[in-house]
Amino acid sequence: MSKDKEKKKKDPAILALDLMIVVLIFAIIYNGATAFFYKSRADKKSFSQDAGMLSFELERGDYAGFIQGKYINQINGDTEAASYYALADYIEAASMYKVYSAKGYEDRAAEQKAIMDESRENMGELTVFADEADSMFMR
């Protein structure tokens, strides 16, 4: 019976090494998964938003996400949704126009108004959404 008790007692150094092996295995798995995630996200098209997604954000009223989608697409070199980009420029300029007008910065407000006018010409049939932006920002 004394041999059974001896077998049950493990050396603390061996327990520490076993624990270290388990921790290293989890660390390797975690780092591998993290590296895979970032490598898969490095694909430029994974961040691009097509016109359908931009339209969805616009219908939801998520103007910040809509403008962000425009910038992400421009960074990735995607120029397929030019009318949506013009609308995003319009909405962004309208919000800045309201801020500058309220603060009394007439020169900056005039610059934003010029951007709004140019963008309205380039957005095609999306002017309906520009009218909504006007009602929201031009009160």
Residue, then its C-alpha position, 0 to 999 in steps of 0.5 A: m500500500s505504501k507504493d500506491k501512496e507514493k504514486k499518488k504524490k507527484d513532484p511539485a516541479i512536474l505539476a508546474l511543468d504540466l500546468m506550463i504546458v497547458v498554458l502554452i498550448f492555450a497561448i499558441i491557440y489564442n495567438g494563432a486564432t488572432a493572427f488568422f483573424y487579422k490576416s483574413r481582415a487584411d484583405k482589402k475587399s473585406f472592409s469594402q461596402d457595396a452599394g446595397m450596404l450603403s443603401f441599407e445604412l441610409e434607409r436605417g438613418d445611420y448617417a455616420g455609418f454611411i459616411q464611414g462606409k464611403y471613406i472605407n471604400q475610398i481608402n480601398g480604391d472602390t469608386e463604384a457607388a459614386s452617387y452614394y459618395a456624393l450623398a455622403d459628402y453632402i450629408e457631411a457638409a450639411s452637418m458641418y455647415k450647420v455647426y459653422s453657421a451656428k458658431g458664426y464662421e461664415d467663410r467656413a460655412a460658405e465652403q461647406k455650402a459649395i461642397m453641398d451644391e457640388s455634391r447635389e449635382n453628382m448624386g443623381e436620383l438620391t436627392v430625395f435623401a439630400d432633402e431629408a438631410d436638409s430637413m434635419f440639418m437646416r432647421 
